[in-house]
Amino acid sequence: MSKISYFTPQITKEDINKVSKILSTKWISTGQEVSKLEKDFSKILKVNHNKCVAVSSGFSALHLACHLAGIKSEDEVLIQTINFVAIANILKNLDAKIKFVDCKSKTNPNISVEDLEKKISKKTKAVVTMHYGGYPCNMKKILQLQRKYKFCLIEDACHAIFSNYSKKKLGSFGNFSSFSFYANKNITCGEGGMLYCKSIRNAKRARFLKTHGLNRTSLSHYKNLQNKYEVNEAGFNYRLDEIRAALARSQLNRIKKNNLIRHKIFMKYNKHLKKNNRINIAFSKYTKNNFSRHLYVIISNNKKKIIRALNKNRIGHSNHYKPIHKLMAHKKKLKMKNSDYIDNKIISLPIYPGLGLKKVEKICKIINLC
Ligand SMILES: Cc1ncc(COP(=O)(O)O)c(C=O)c1O
């Protein structure tokens, strides 16, 4: 049987043409294409275009969010433990106090609002929620908690381009949110990301901070033909370039269609796996076409056997995620009922536009024989 990769990015002729066009202009660092990407992205996110700031990665978006939120040494920040490690790394490097929160249930790896509420205190500076696989955390309850405890809310929406929730898009609820355009994301330009800021003031600051703190961009420098500049605040280099912006913009044109293809793949997997009582399917009841469907995740006691069969048949798979508090760099002895249960049982299966439904059937057949 031919190999089925866990993920293959979709790069079309149109994508290549758009990138080539930028290369031929010879303006390749940040410029007008980046501004256009911010505008296109904000339109789909249904927010003011001044609030979206294109950056070099999901990590940079999260780091800028934490910086703008004023998170510093000893500040208490709550994050879910079934999570990508980026946010924990950022907080550790800021010397913040990380409090890990359990996941909702044995089939929902999103943050448990009950455990969150138990662990919140008046000292909580920020809560970072990650919409696992593009499925919404309980934002209604989290926003209620925010009103009560006044913490800064950061949404890690790296998986959630463009999931719907209560007539809005995920990633437009918090004070800040992050999106990633890494190679395996629903939109990719290799490396890239987007920061959303609820306040235009913060977005304006982010624009300076992402380019070393300089109070002008190379584009404004070029347009104004002036060579004076100032640095009011020490910044970073988190810029996105024109080449990547062109690729991301081109991908944005078909995100709606591609998310629908992912939805169909999700439904196909469900159809063929739902009778298998040796596995649980994460978010299996989320059957509306409302989500980015970034991941398709099964949870099974039979993980070892399934992995062996997938490997034997050259089918790619992944693990989202080992709980962060069990990673060497962030190790803590904690009891987490649901996360401990899920750990070592999670398998992410291929889900992407180029996969094809026939291959989904094959994958299911192999899993059902285990
Ligand atoms: C949930 C989540 N947060 C943050 C990131 C970091 O994004 P990037 O790799 O673009 O820095 C990722 C990327 O894999 C992610 O999946």
The ligand as an SDF file (V2000), in Angstrom:
LIG
                    3D

 16 16  0  0  0  0  0  0  0  0999 V2000
   -1.7720   25.1940   19.7760 C   0  0  0  0  0  0  0  0  0  0  0  0
   -0.5150   25.8070   19.2340 C   0  0  0  0  0  0  0  0  0  0  0  0
   -0.0360   26.9180   19.8000 N   0  0  0  0  0  0  0  0  0  0  0  0
    1.0750   27.5190   19.3520 C   0  0  0  0  0  0  0  0  0  0  0  0
    1.7650   27.0100   18.2900 C   0  0  0  0  0  0  0  0  0  0  0  0
    3.0250   27.6850   17.8370 C   0  0  0  0  0  0  0  0  0  0  0  0
    2.9310   28.0960   16.5160 O   0  0  0  0  0  0  0  0  0  0  0  0
    4.2670   28.2330   15.6130 P   0  0  0  0  0  0  0  0  0  0  0  0
    4.7910   26.8720   15.3700 O   0  0  0  0  0  0  0  0  0  0  0  0
    3.7780   28.9240   14.3810 O   0  0  0  0  0  0  0  0  0  0  0  0
    5.1970   29.0770   16.3850 O   0  0  0  0  0  0  0  0  0  0  0  0
    1.3230   25.8430   17.6720 C   0  0  0  0  0  0  0  0  0  0  0  0
    2.0610   25.2690   16.5460 C   0  0  0  0  0  0  0  0  0  0  0  0
    2.2290   24.1320   16.3170 O   0  0  0  0  0  0  0  0  0  0  0  0
    0.1510   25.2220   18.1620 C   0  0  0  0  0  0  0  0  0  0  0  0
   -0.3170   24.0900   17.6130 O   0  0  0  0  0  0  0  0  0  0  0  0
  1  2  1  0
  2  3  1  0
  2 15  2  0
  3  4  2  0
  4  5  1  0
  5  6  1  0
  5 12  2  0
  6  7  1  0
  7  8  1  0
  8  9  2  0
  8 10  1  0
  8 11  1  0
 12 13  1  0
 12 15  1  0
 13 14  2  0
 15 16  1  0
M  END
$$$$
